[in-house]
Amino acid sequence: MNAKTLKFMEDLEKIKTTHPNIHKIWSAYIATRILNLDKSIDKGRAMLAASQNIPDIPREDILLLLAFSNT
C-alpha cells in the first residue's frame, strides 16, 4: 500500500468508535478496492509472462478486444 492509503486507513481508525458505520463502510470499500487491484496485478503479471512468447499486438486490435469484452 502506498503512503496515502496507509494514512487514510490510520485516519479512518480514529473515527472507529465515534462513527462506527462510516468506519465499517469505508473499511470494506477500501479492502474491496485493494483486493481488486491485487487481482489486476496478478492478471498483469500473467500477461507479462505470456507476452514473452508472442509478438506485440496492434493497438487497434487491443481496443477492439476490450470493446468486445465489455459488452
C-alpha positions in Angstrom: 0.0 0.0 0.0 1.2 3.5 -0.7 1.7 6.2 2.0 -1.6 8.0 1.0 -3.6 4.8 1.5 -1.9 4.0 4.8 -2.5 7.5 6.1 -6.2 7.3 5.2 -6.5 3.9 7.0 -4.9 5.4 10.1 -7.2 8.4 10.0 -10.2 6.1 9.5 -9.2 4.2 12.6 -9.5 7.4 14.6 -13.3 7.6 14.0 -13.9 3.9 14.6 -15.6 4.5 18.0 -17.4 7.8 17.2 -18.6 6.9 13.7 -18.7 3.1 13.5 -21.0 2.9 10.5 -18.9 5.2 8.4 -15.7 3.3 9.5 -17.2 0.0 8.6 -18.4 1.0 5.2 -15.2 2.8 4.2 -13.0 0.0 5.6 -15.0 -2.5 3.5 -14.8 -0.3 0.4 -11.0 0.2 0.7 -10.5 -3.6 1.3 -12.5 -4.4 -1.8 -10.6 -1.9 -4.0 -7.2 -3.3 -2.7 -8.4 -6.8 -3.5 -9.4 -5.8 -7.0 -6.1 -4.1 -7.5 -4.2 -7.2 -6.4 -6.3 -9.3 -8.9 -5.5 -6.8 -11.6 -1.8 -7.0 -10.8 -1.9 -10.8 -10.9 -3.6 -10.6 -14.4 -0.9 -8.2 -15.5 1.8 -10.5 -14.3 0.3 -13.3 -16.2 0.1 -11.1 -19.3 3.8 -10.2 -18.9 4.7 -13.9 -18.7 2.6 -14.7 -21.8 3.9 -11.8 -23.8 7.4 -13.3 -23.8 6.2 -15.9 -26.3 4.1 -13.7 -28.7 4.7 -10.6 -30.9 3.2 -7.3 -29.9 -0.5 -6.8 -30.7 -1.5 -3.7 -32.7 -3.3 -1.0 -30.6 -6.4 -1.2 -32.7 -6.7 -4.9 -32.0 -6.3 -4.4 -28.3 -9.1 -1.7 -28.3 -11.3 -4.0 -30.3 -10.8 -6.8 -27.9 -11.6 -4.5 -25.0 -14.7 -3.3 -26.7 -15.9 -6.9 -27.2 -15.1 -7.9 -23.6 -17.1 -5.0 -22.2 -20.4 -6.0 -23.9 
